[in-house]
Amino acid sequence: MARYTGPVCRQCRQEGEKLFLKGERCYTDKCAIERRSYGPGDQGRGRRRKLSEYGLQLREKQKVRKIYGVLENQFRSYFEQAEKKPGITGENFLKVLERRLDNVVYRLGFATSRNESRQFVRHGHILVNGKRVNIPSYLVDENDVITVKESSKDLKRLKEVIELNADKATPSWLQVSLEKKEGKVLSDPIREEIDIPINEQLIVEFYSR
């Protein structure tokens, strides 16, 4: 399945809620949901159809895939990993998604969106434990140290982002120094700190059919 390359804001309108895919724009009145809260296309202004139980499960799965920018095969692979771990499958699943390097770079405040973070990682600007990692799906572990490559620390865009994120709260499972452009993974992600409107149980039910 190919990665979606169309207008990012269209995905939010499809879901009928903000997915925060476009960084700082999502917090302004330029956000597509603020301007056009109805769905995209000719039929978008019509009343949304009531979804079946399966439809709700599918919609939630697709929404979370869009938020984290993950393709279906990898998304399912993460779910299978979560199933094998002790504990609650849905929470385990979200924790795996949160441990993706592109998400961690975003959570640390080095990018304004996961899309931007993904590009930042792919372009080789990020080091994990002193080694360059350019794979956005790389899963970090406890005690991993994430830093911006020395030659990238003076990038104009990075400076702009850090200024924008100066007051952004960092999850307690991460530690960050925006001045040093360095962060550390202190523990596993904590479900209560995943500030995204997700009903992970619907995804568990979808894959358990």
Steps between C-alpha positions, in 0.01 A plus 500: 500500500645836395540788743240777470650805327192720458396806705567427867204704625263288290569209735380700801182596315440135412514411869301803612758596762848647534778246461773765543683396184620845397679638802439857609233557231268265690490744792391799290181604322665385176434140603274328244268367772447854631419632152314201353386252762310290245660212309687545170343445158160570347317302768702638789235753602241227547422342834754237602361149482467300818774237498459133582707340776750384239499846342587663834786256554636556149466879533697500827775284351531727198504810720788371712691393189469856368608656829820296520557478123526120491415271207261209551752212502721666757198609704381140521853385586504742795167358616636146485799610709264653755292179520807301605588732787354456850240756601219675313536454124354840406733689733798293388413585141497876561828475690666335199376782275626760747848343498547567127795733448299749293244525780767538769673780306159671477427445871840646593408822320745475209213513247151652492335189354574133446518565125773758553676273747495215247676719243750616760592138582516391135739782415748369756476779758441268798740285703402221738772423754747687281419312179302640209160337455298602194215250542185670638355165617805419716375410849685667786569328832535615857823701558545578129637850442362691200698800375502731202813449290759768575507632143118531503463697824516836322229421246266797469186284511618314811558829681150616402345175623681508834384858554141396422524203736673682786191470723387159376459238772720192466359159605647377829647192329730731304761752610607784273740792482392726215814706553726197444252355247516170683249265657493173691248217532440450873242221487224342295233744375214561743145455367357789701745738332404407144295813436324379185127413490543129432279207596756223465246235600325549165826414323544189716147394406569566131805273490330238720214443256 
